[in-house]
Amino acid sequence: MTTKNYFKIPMLLITIGLLTSCSNNNDWNRLGLNGKVKTYLERYYEAEKKFGEWTNGDIEYYGHNRISFDSEGNYQWIEYLDDDNELSAKLIPKRENGEVIEEAYYNEDGELISKTKIIHNSKDELEFIAYDKDGEKTIQGKSYFANNRIIKQQYQTFEDNKVKEEYAVVFEYDKDGNLVSQKQTDKKGEITYFLKFEYLAFDENKNWTKRLNYDSEEGEEPENIVIREYEYY
């Protein structure tokens, strides 16, 4: 699976884990962010090597996103953008007692595409059930956490109210809490995608600003270079 396709569906599942942990810590902590981040923008480019260094090639069509946080560090919305920085979709959470209990996913025209119900079982486990605009269940699963960071997801996809596929996703981090790999396997244990991340630059708050994305475990050359821009309170 290429990085481009990966961002269409699994990104929604990752959002459930990265931004809706069961603890009382805020979303800055869950994302490993430092300082009072107001927004950040991620832009994806093809990775090109020039003069011995990886640099931006052509901009990708998929993957770009902007996340907004309130002054307490909880995310308010996620905008998914195209290569022209135009809105292609938007995710908006619904909270109860500070916890996200539902996420609504809209297209660029503001029409509902899907809703995800989130059930907080404990500080280290939550359940999620996604429904399409007609109320049909499309995805159901669980996210597991350690030290306020997602470490594993297990989920099923549905078609006509029957299980179609089953997957497990494992997340690994470096000593500084940066996500370094993400592997998805099917119920046979076969890898359906593997992403590896290498960090190249950080800002004065020690938040990363440049990252390489590899789309296989043995990949010697990155698929993408990702640039992040921050706005702080």
PyMOL commands that set and color helices and strands:
alter all, ss='L'
color gray80, all
select helices_A, chain A and resi 3-6+10-19+27-30
alter helices_A, ss='H'
color red, helices_A
select strands_A, chain A and resi 37-50+53-59+64-69+75-81+87-96+99-107+112-122+125-132+137-146+149-159+162-173+179-186+191-202+208-214+224-232
alter strands_A, ss='S'
color yellow, strands_A
deselect
rebuild
show_as cartoon
